[in-house]
Amino acid sequence: MCASYIRRGSVPVDVVPAQQPLCQDPSLPWHTLSSLYPSSSSQAFTVGRERQGISAGMEMGPGAARPCDPLPITTPKTAKQCNAINTDTDKNKEKTYNLERGKIPPMIELGLADGSLIDELMELTAQSLTQLEIQERFNIIKEIGRGKYGKVLLVTHRFRGTPMALKVMPKASTKLQGFLREYCISLHLSCHPCIVGLFGIAFQSNEHYCFAQELVIGRDLFAVIQPKVGIPESSVKRCVLQIASALEFIHSHGLVHRDVKPENILLLDNHCCQVKLADFGLAQKRGTLIRFITGTLPYMAPELCTVALMEGQKEVTAPPLSVEPSLDTWAFGVVIFCILTGYFPWERCMDSDDFYQEFADWCRMKERPNTEEDIPPLWKRFTPEAMEMFGKLLALDVGKRCTVGEVSTYVEKDWLKKVHRIEQQQTAERSSASGNNPGHCEMEIQPNT
């Protein structure tokens, strides 16, 4: 039995009960909400450092809602700055909301903590989803990412020249509901400085659904993890604090990311000083029920693995699982282990996985021993304080699992024992000297052979 070191894996596809059908009440144009929920703060690192206000530049039929010109990207409008929103038909005039004098539409005041605003955003976006081909409004520079979801293109806006990352999802494999959910959740959360920002541009072509994100120059966190070594503890702590802040923000809005992993953490510099959480393709409102998922990843919590449909299985016997922030907490704990060590702690959280079983047995002990011989082998490198932190983040009992924010109380403590910290530093220095590590924590990943 040998430990599995860090390598990229595929993202399982999950199946959830259908959402309620979209409402067709066009009482408030979607672009107004995109101006109320702008992209991330000016701290974001983007090409040229400055993003201009940008109109989507999309021609729409009579009566359709049009994007503001220019659409504010970095600075949100105050209520007093917004003009009155007018609808085009007498039927809808009575539903017109006046944003002047600080009067915010009632839907904005709905309970954000339960994710209720997302449904409203999805309804409004669906009504205003413009039809156009990518080349009509964007110059395609190159492809910068690809996955099961589709691809990400580096583009510039034809009229403004603004560079951006355009996420393109094939209609053949993407449901409109899923596209709307990812876009609206991303837009709603993009004001946080540690979450990738959006431009408030979404449209459909004949074959694709598309939306525009800020262009982040840099690599993902996975690309800098040195297998069997990890990255320096100081860099890990900088990343951890920022991702914890992003996750706390997400959870405070009644949402769960559900895909926290190094591949979805983007680096804005070569020293892991500023990072951003990306990819809300699997994000859901808290309380959404998952009937089953296909396959597993090391970051998935044990309760999520109980509804995993493994190869050869036709159905799962476990009841549907409610999506809760504790799923992100578990994944966050696994990510910390991975980037500190360069290993996965296990392949999957199931009894059939010996590495997981060893950790689970240690967790179940009434008095968790911190003596060297009693701690599972892969965890011996950690200090007692770090093991206490992992014990809370990776608690088997969901009710006892801590929130992601609790990690901040451990940042001032050492996480790796001195001998392992020195060993990690020496390995990193050797890698740097050999030319494999051009940056302080910029270490290439090696394939698992």
FENWOMO-V198614 format. One record per pair of residues at least 4 apart in sequence whose C-alpha atoms are under 7 Angstrom apart, sorted by the first residue. I is the first residue (numbers start at 1). GAP is how many residues later the second one is. D is the distance in whole Angstrom. If there is no record, write none. Layout:
i=I gap=GAP d=D
i=I gap=GAP d=D
This chain:
i=4 gap=339 d=6
i=4 gap=340 d=6
i=4 gap=342 d=7
i=5 gap=222 d=6
i=5 gap=223 d=6
i=5 gap=337 d=6
i=5 gap=338 d=4
i=5 gap=339 d=6
i=6 gap=221 d=6
i=6 gap=336 d=6
i=6 gap=337 d=5
i=6 gap=338 d=6
i=7 gap=440 d=6
i=7 gap=441 d=6
i=12 gap=281 d=7
i=12 gap=282 d=5
i=12 gap=283 d=5
i=12 gap=284 d=6
i=13 gap=280 d=6
i=13 gap=281 d=5
i=14 gap=278 d=6
i=14 gap=279 d=4
i=14 gap=280 d=6
i=15 gap=275 d=6
i=15 gap=276 d=6
i=15 gap=277 d=6
i=15 gap=278 d=6
i=16 gap=273 d=6
i=16 gap=274 d=5
i=16 gap=275 d=6
i=17 gap=272 d=7
i=22 gap=101 d=6
i=23 gap=100 d=6
i=24 gap=99 d=7
i=26 gap=98 d=7
i=26 gap=101 d=7
i=27 gap=60 d=7
i=27 gap=65 d=6
i=27 gap=68 d=6
i=27 gap=69 d=6
i=28 gap=96 d=7
i=29 gap=36 d=6
i=29 gap=95 d=6
i=30 gap=4 d=6
i=30 gap=91 d=7
i=30 gap=94 d=5
i=30 gap=95 d=5
i=30 gap=98 d=7
i=31 gap=4 d=6
i=31 gap=36 d=5
i=31 gap=37 d=7
i=32 gap=4 d=6
i=33 gap=4 d=6
i=34 gap=4 d=6
i=34 gap=166 d=5
i=35 gap=36 d=7
i=35 gap=37 d=6
i=35 gap=41 d=6
i=35 gap=42 d=6
i=36 gap=40 d=6
i=36 gap=41 d=6
i=37 gap=39 d=7
i=37 gap=150 d=7
i=37 gap=151 d=6
i=37 gap=154 d=7
i=38 gap=34 d=7
i=38 gap=35 d=6
i=38 gap=36 d=6
i=38 gap=37 d=7
i=38 gap=38 d=6
i=38 gap=152 d=7
i=38 gap=153 d=6
i=39 gap=34 d=6
i=39 gap=35 d=6
i=39 gap=148 d=7
i=39 gap=151 d=5
i=39 gap=152 d=5
i=39 gap=158 d=4
i=39 gap=159 d=5
i=39 gap=160 d=6
i=40 gap=4 d=7
i=40 gap=34 d=6
i=40 gap=150 d=5
i=40 gap=151 d=4
i=40 gap=152 d=5
i=40 gap=153 d=5
i=40 gap=156 d=7
i=40 gap=157 d=5
i=41 gap=33 d=6
i=41 gap=150 d=6
i=41 gap=151 d=7
i=41 gap=152 d=5
i=42 gap=32 d=6
i=43 gap=150 d=7
i=44 gap=149 d=6
i=45 gap=4 d=6
i=45 gap=171 d=6
i=45 gap=223 d=6
i=46 gap=168 d=7
i=46 gap=169 d=6
i=46 gap=170 d=6
i=46 gap=171 d=7
i=47 gap=116 d=7
i=47 gap=168 d=7
i=51 gap=111 d=7
i=53 gap=17 d=5
i=53 gap=18 d=5
i=53 gap=19 d=5
i=53 gap=20 d=6
i=54 gap=15 d=7
i=54 gap=16 d=5
i=54 gap=17 d=5
i=54 gap=18 d=7
i=54 gap=106 d=7
i=55 gap=12 d=6
i=55 gap=13 d=6
i=55 gap=14 d=5
i=55 gap=15 d=5
i=55 gap=16 d=5
i=56 gap=11 d=6
i=56 gap=145 d=6
i=57 gap=80 d=7
i=60 gap=4 d=6
i=60 gap=70 d=7
i=63 gap=25 d=6
i=64 gap=64 d=7
i=65 gap=63 d=6
i=67 gap=4 d=7
i=72 gap=4 d=7
i=73 gap=126 d=6
i=77 gap=4 d=6
i=77 gap=5 d=6
i=78 gap=4 d=7
i=79 gap=20 d=6
i=79 gap=21 d=6
i=79 gap=22 d=7
i=79 gap=23 d=5
i=79 gap=24 d=7
i=79 gap=25 d=7
i=80 gap=19 d=7
i=80 gap=20 d=5
i=80 gap=21 d=5
i=80 gap=22 d=6
i=82 gap=17 d=6
i=82 gap=18 d=6
i=83 gap=16 d=6
i=83 gap=17 d=6
i=84 gap=13 d=7
i=84 gap=14 d=5
i=84 gap=15 d=6
i=84 gap=16 d=6
i=85 gap=11 d=6
i=85 gap=12 d=6
i=85 gap=13 d=6
i=86 gap=10 d=6
i=87 gap=5 d=6
i=87 gap=6 d=6
i=87 gap=9 d=6
i=89 gap=4 d=6
i=92 gap=4 d=7
i=97 gap=8 d=6
i=98 gap=5 d=6
i=99 gap=4 d=5
i=99 gap=5 d=6
i=104 gap=4 d=7
i=106 gap=4 d=7
i=110 gap=6 d=7
i=110 gap=7 d=7
i=111 gap=5 d=6
i=112 gap=4 d=6
i=112 gap=5 d=6
i=112 gap=141 d=5
i=112 gap=142 d=7
i=113 gap=139 d=6
i=113 gap=140 d=4
i=113 gap=141 d=4
i=114 gap=139 d=6
i=114 gap=140 d=4
i=114 gap=172 d=7
i=115 gap=138 d=6
i=115 gap=139 d=5
i=115 gap=140 d=6
i=115 gap=170 d=6
i=117 gap=4 d=6
i=118 gap=4 d=6
i=118 gap=66 d=6
i=118 gap=67 d=6
i=119 gap=4 d=6
i=120 gap=4 d=6
i=121 gap=4 d=6
i=121 gap=63 d=6
i=122 gap=4 d=6
i=122 gap=58 d=6
i=122 gap=59 d=6
i=122 gap=62 d=6
i=123 gap=4 d=7
i=124 gap=4 d=7
i=125 gap=4 d=6
i=129 gap=73 d=7
i=129 gap=74 d=5
i=129 gap=75 d=7
i=130 gap=73 d=5
i=130 gap=74 d=6
i=131 gap=72 d=6
i=131 gap=73 d=5
i=131 gap=74 d=6
i=132 gap=4 d=7
i=132 gap=72 d=6
i=132 gap=73 d=5
i=133 gap=72 d=5
i=134 gap=4 d=6
i=135 gap=4 d=6
i=137 gap=20 d=6
i=137 gap=21 d=5
i=138 gap=17 d=6
i=138 gap=18 d=6
i=138 gap=19 d=5
i=138 gap=20 d=5
i=139 gap=16 d=5
i=139 gap=17 d=5
i=139 gap=18 d=6
i=139 gap=19 d=6
i=140 gap=13 d=7
i=140 gap=14 d=6
i=140 gap=15 d=5
i=140 gap=16 d=7
i=141 gap=13 d=5
i=141 gap=14 d=5
i=142 gap=11 d=6
i=142 gap=12 d=5
i=143 gap=9 d=6
i=143 gap=10 d=4
i=143 gap=11 d=6
i=144 gap=8 d=6
i=144 gap=9 d=6
i=144 gap=10 d=6
i=145 gap=6 d=5
i=145 gap=7 d=5
i=146 gap=4 d=6
i=146 gap=5 d=4
i=146 gap=6 d=6
i=147 gap=4 d=6
i=149 gap=20 d=6
i=150 gap=18 d=6
i=150 gap=19 d=5
i=150 gap=20 d=6
i=151 gap=16 d=6
i=151 gap=17 d=5
i=151 gap=18 d=7
i=152 gap=13 d=6
i=152 gap=14 d=5
i=152 gap=15 d=4
i=152 gap=16 d=6
i=153 gap=12 d=6
i=153 gap=13 d=5
i=153 gap=14 d=6
i=154 gap=10 d=6
i=154 gap=11 d=5
i=154 gap=12 d=6
i=155 gap=8 d=6
i=155 gap=9 d=6
i=155 gap=10 d=6
i=155 gap=11 d=7
i=156 gap=5 d=5
i=156 gap=6 d=5
i=156 gap=7 d=4
i=156 gap=8 d=6
i=157 gap=4 d=5
i=157 gap=5 d=5
i=157 gap=6 d=7
i=163 gap=52 d=7
i=164 gap=48 d=6
i=164 gap=49 d=6
i=164 gap=50 d=5
i=164 gap=51 d=5
i=165 gap=47 d=6
i=165 gap=48 d=5
i=165 gap=49 d=6
i=165 gap=50 d=5
i=166 gap=44 d=7
i=166 gap=45 d=6
i=166 gap=46 d=4
i=166 gap=47 d=6
i=167 gap=43 d=5
i=167 gap=44 d=6
i=167 gap=45 d=6
i=168 gap=40 d=6
i=168 gap=41 d=6
i=168 gap=42 d=5
i=169 gap=5 d=6
i=169 gap=39 d=5
i=169 gap=40 d=5
i=169 gap=41 d=6
i=170 gap=4 d=6
i=170 gap=37 d=6
i=170 gap=38 d=4
i=170 gap=39 d=6
i=171 gap=4 d=7
i=171 gap=36 d=6
i=171 gap=37 d=5
i=171 gap=38 d=6
i=174 gap=4 d=7
i=174 gap=5 d=7
i=175 gap=4 d=6
i=176 gap=4 d=6
i=177 gap=4 d=6
i=178 gap=4 d=6
i=179 gap=4 d=6
i=180 gap=4 d=6
i=181 gap=4 d=6
i=182 gap=4 d=6
i=182 gap=98 d=5
i=182 gap=99 d=5
i=182 gap=101 d=7
i=183 gap=4 d=6
i=183 gap=28 d=7
i=184 gap=4 d=6
i=185 gap=4 d=6
i=186 gap=4 d=6
i=186 gap=94 d=6
i=187 gap=11 d=6
i=187 gap=13 d=7
i=189 gap=61 d=7
i=190 gap=5 d=6
i=190 gap=6 d=6
i=190 gap=7 d=5
i=190 gap=8 d=6
i=191 gap=6 d=7
i=192 gap=54 d=7
i=194 gap=48 d=6
i=194 gap=49 d=7
i=194 gap=52 d=6
i=194 gap=81 d=6
i=194 gap=82 d=4
i=194 gap=83 d=6
i=195 gap=51 d=6
i=195 gap=81 d=5
i=195 gap=82 d=5
i=195 gap=83 d=6
i=196 gap=18 d=7
i=196 gap=80 d=6
i=196 gap=81 d=6
i=196 gap=82 d=6
i=197 gap=16 d=6
i=197 gap=17 d=5
i=198 gap=14 d=6
i=198 gap=15 d=4
i=198 gap=16 d=6
i=199 gap=13 d=6
i=199 gap=14 d=6
i=199 gap=15 d=7
i=201 gap=10 d=6
i=201 gap=11 d=6
i=202 gap=8 d=6
i=202 gap=9 d=4
i=202 gap=10 d=7
i=203 gap=6 d=6
i=203 gap=7 d=5
i=203 gap=8 d=6
i=204 gap=4 d=6
i=204 gap=5 d=4
i=204 gap=6 d=6
i=205 gap=4 d=6
i=216 gap=52 d=7
i=217 gap=51 d=6
i=218 gap=48 d=7
i=218 gap=49 d=5
i=218 gap=50 d=5
i=218 gap=51 d=6
i=219 gap=4 d=7
i=219 gap=47 d=6
i=219 gap=48 d=6
i=220 gap=42 d=7
i=220 gap=43 d=6
i=220 gap=44 d=7
i=220 gap=45 d=6
i=220 gap=46 d=4
i=220 gap=47 d=6
i=221 gap=4 d=7
i=221 gap=41 d=5
i=221 gap=42 d=6
i=221 gap=44 d=6
i=221 gap=45 d=6
i=221 gap=46 d=6
i=222 gap=40 d=5
i=222 gap=41 d=5
i=223 gap=220 d=7
i=223 gap=221 d=6
i=223 gap=222 d=6
i=224 gap=217 d=6
i=224 gap=218 d=5
i=224 gap=219 d=4
i=224 gap=220 d=5
i=224 gap=221 d=7
i=225 gap=5 d=5
i=225 gap=6 d=6
i=225 gap=114 d=6
i=225 gap=117 d=6
i=225 gap=218 d=6
i=225 gap=219 d=7
i=225 gap=220 d=6
i=226 gap=4 d=5
i=226 gap=5 d=7
i=226 gap=116 d=6
i=226 gap=217 d=5
i=226 gap=218 d=6
i=226 gap=219 d=5
i=227 gap=115 d=4
i=227 gap=116 d=7
i=227 gap=218 d=6
i=227 gap=219 d=7
i=228 gap=113 d=6
i=228 gap=114 d=4
i=228 gap=115 d=6
i=229 gap=112 d=5
i=229 gap=113 d=5
i=229 gap=195 d=6
i=230 gap=108 d=7
i=230 gap=109 d=5
i=230 gap=110 d=5
i=230 gap=111 d=4
i=230 gap=112 d=4
i=231 gap=4 d=7
i=231 gap=5 d=7
i=231 gap=108 d=6
i=231 gap=109 d=6
i=231 gap=210 d=6
i=232 gap=4 d=6
i=232 gap=193 d=7
i=232 gap=209 d=7
i=233 gap=4 d=6
i=233 gap=107 d=6
i=234 gap=4 d=6
i=235 gap=4 d=6
i=235 gap=37 d=6
i=236 gap=4 d=6
i=236 gap=103 d=7
i=236 gap=104 d=7
i=237 gap=4 d=6
i=237 gap=174 d=6
i=238 gap=4 d=7
i=238 gap=35 d=6
i=239 gap=4 d=6
i=239 gap=33 d=7
i=239 gap=36 d=6
i=240 gap=4 d=6
i=241 gap=4 d=6
i=241 gap=167 d=7
i=242 gap=4 d=6
i=242 gap=33 d=7
i=243 gap=4 d=6
i=243 gap=34 d=7
i=244 gap=4 d=6
i=244 gap=160 d=6
i=244 gap=161 d=6
i=245 gap=4 d=6
i=246 gap=4 d=6
i=247 gap=4 d=6
i=248 gap=4 d=6
i=248 gap=156 d=7
i=248 gap=157 d=7
i=249 gap=4 d=7
i=250 gap=4 d=7
i=250 gap=5 d=6
i=250 gap=6 d=7
i=251 gap=4 d=5
i=251 gap=5 d=6
i=251 gap=74 d=6
i=254 gap=31 d=6
i=254 gap=32 d=5
i=255 gap=29 d=6
i=255 gap=30 d=4
i=255 gap=31 d=5
i=256 gap=27 d=6
i=256 gap=28 d=6
i=256 gap=29 d=6
i=256 gap=30 d=6
i=256 gap=68 d=6
i=256 gap=69 d=5
i=256 gap=72 d=7
i=257 gap=23 d=6
i=257 gap=25 d=7
i=257 gap=26 d=4
i=257 gap=27 d=7
i=257 gap=71 d=7
i=258 gap=24 d=6
i=258 gap=25 d=6
i=258 gap=69 d=7
i=258 gap=70 d=6
i=259 gap=23 d=6
i=260 gap=4 d=7
i=260 gap=68 d=6
i=260 gap=71 d=6
i=260 gap=72 d=6
i=261 gap=4 d=7
i=261 gap=38 d=7
i=261 gap=74 d=6
i=262 gap=73 d=7
i=264 gap=13 d=6
i=264 gap=14 d=5
i=264 gap=15 d=6
i=265 gap=10 d=6
i=265 gap=11 d=6
i=265 gap=12 d=5
i=265 gap=13 d=6
i=266 gap=9 d=5
i=266 gap=10 d=5
i=266 gap=11 d=6
i=267 gap=5 d=6
i=267 gap=7 d=6
i=267 gap=8 d=5
i=267 gap=9 d=7
i=268 gap=6 d=6
i=268 gap=7 d=6
i=269 gap=4 d=7
i=269 gap=5 d=7
i=270 gap=169 d=6
i=270 gap=170 d=7
i=270 gap=171 d=7
i=270 gap=172 d=6
i=271 gap=168 d=7
i=271 gap=169 d=6
i=271 gap=170 d=6
i=284 gap=4 d=7
i=286 gap=37 d=5
i=286 gap=38 d=5
i=287 gap=35 d=5
i=287 gap=36 d=5
i=287 gap=37 d=6
i=288 gap=34 d=6
i=288 gap=35 d=5
i=289 gap=31 d=6
i=289 gap=32 d=5
i=289 gap=33 d=5
i=289 gap=34 d=6
i=290 gap=30 d=5
i=290 gap=31 d=5
i=290 gap=32 d=6
i=291 gap=16 d=7
i=291 gap=29 d=5
i=291 gap=30 d=7
i=292 gap=15 d=5
i=292 gap=16 d=6
i=292 gap=17 d=6
i=292 gap=24 d=7
i=293 gap=14 d=6
i=293 gap=15 d=5
i=293 gap=16 d=6
i=294 gap=14 d=6
i=294 gap=15 d=5
i=294 gap=16 d=7
i=295 gap=13 d=6
i=295 gap=14 d=6
i=295 gap=15 d=6
i=296 gap=4 d=7
i=296 gap=9 d=7
i=296 gap=12 d=7
i=296 gap=52 d=6
i=297 gap=50 d=7
i=297 gap=51 d=6
i=298 gap=46 d=7
i=298 gap=48 d=6
i=298 gap=49 d=5
i=298 gap=50 d=5
i=299 gap=32 d=5
i=299 gap=35 d=6
i=300 gap=4 d=6
i=300 gap=5 d=7
i=300 gap=31 d=6
i=301 gap=4 d=6
i=301 gap=26 d=6
i=301 gap=29 d=6
i=301 gap=30 d=7
i=301 gap=48 d=7
i=302 gap=4 d=7
i=302 gap=47 d=5
i=302 gap=48 d=7
i=304 gap=4 d=7
i=305 gap=44 d=6
i=306 gap=12 d=6
i=307 gap=9 d=6
i=307 gap=11 d=6
i=309 gap=4 d=6
i=309 gap=6 d=7
i=309 gap=7 d=6
i=325 gap=4 d=6
i=326 gap=4 d=6
i=326 gap=72 d=7
i=326 gap=75 d=7
i=327 gap=4 d=6
i=328 gap=4 d=6
i=329 gap=4 d=6
i=329 gap=64 d=6
i=329 gap=74 d=6
i=329 gap=75 d=5
i=330 gap=4 d=6
i=330 gap=63 d=6
i=330 gap=64 d=5
i=331 gap=4 d=6
i=332 gap=4 d=6
i=333 gap=4 d=6
i=333 gap=57 d=6
i=333 gap=60 d=5
i=333 gap=61 d=6
i=334 gap=4 d=6
i=335 gap=4 d=6
i=336 gap=4 d=6
i=337 gap=4 d=6
i=338 gap=4 d=5
i=338 gap=5 d=5
i=338 gap=6 d=5
i=345 gap=10 d=7
i=346 gap=7 d=7
i=346 gap=9 d=5
i=346 gap=10 d=6
i=347 gap=6 d=7
i=348 gap=5 d=6
i=349 gap=4 d=7
i=349 gap=7 d=6
i=350 gap=6 d=7
i=351 gap=6 d=6
i=353 gap=4 d=6
i=354 gap=4 d=6
i=355 gap=4 d=7
i=356 gap=4 d=6
i=357 gap=4 d=6
i=358 gap=4 d=6
i=358 gap=18 d=6
i=359 gap=4 d=6
i=359 gap=17 d=6
i=360 gap=4 d=6
i=361 gap=4 d=7
i=362 gap=6 d=7
i=362 gap=13 d=7
i=363 gap=5 d=7
i=363 gap=28 d=7
i=369 gap=5 d=6
i=369 gap=6 d=7
i=370 gap=4 d=7
i=370 gap=5 d=6
i=370 gap=14 d=6
i=371 gap=4 d=7
i=372 gap=8 d=6
i=375 gap=4 d=6
i=375 gap=5 d=6
i=376 gap=4 d=7
i=381 gap=35 d=6
i=381 gap=36 d=6
i=381 gap=39 d=6
i=382 gap=4 d=6
i=382 gap=5 d=6
i=382 gap=33 d=6
i=382 gap=34 d=5
i=382 gap=35 d=6
i=383 gap=4 d=6
i=383 gap=31 d=7
i=383 gap=32 d=5
i=383 gap=33 d=6
i=383 gap=34 d=5
i=384 gap=4 d=6
i=385 gap=4 d=6
i=385 gap=28 d=7
i=385 gap=30 d=7
i=386 gap=4 d=6
i=386 gap=29 d=5
i=387 gap=4 d=6
i=388 gap=4 d=7
i=389 gap=4 d=6
i=389 gap=18 d=7
i=390 gap=4 d=6
i=391 gap=4 d=6
i=392 gap=9 d=5
i=392 gap=10 d=5
i=393 gap=8 d=6
i=393 gap=9 d=6
i=394 gap=7 d=7
i=395 gap=5 d=6
i=395 gap=6 d=5
i=397 gap=4 d=6
i=402 gap=4 d=7
i=407 gap=4 d=7
i=416 gap=4 d=6
i=416 gap=5 d=6
i=417 gap=4 d=6
i=418 gap=4 d=6
i=419 gap=4 d=6
i=420 gap=4 d=6
i=421 gap=4 d=6
i=422 gap=4 d=6
i=423 gap=4 d=6
i=424 gap=4 d=6
i=425 gap=4 d=6
i=426 gap=4 d=6
i=427 gap=4 d=6
i=428 gap=4 d=6
i=429 gap=4 d=6
i=430 gap=4 d=6
i=431 gap=4 d=6
i=431 gap=5 d=5
i=431 gap=6 d=6
i=432 gap=4 d=6
i=432 gap=5 d=4
i=432 gap=6 d=6
i=436 gap=7 d=7
i=436 gap=8 d=7
i=437 gap=5 d=5
i=437 gap=6 d=5
i=438 gap=4 d=6
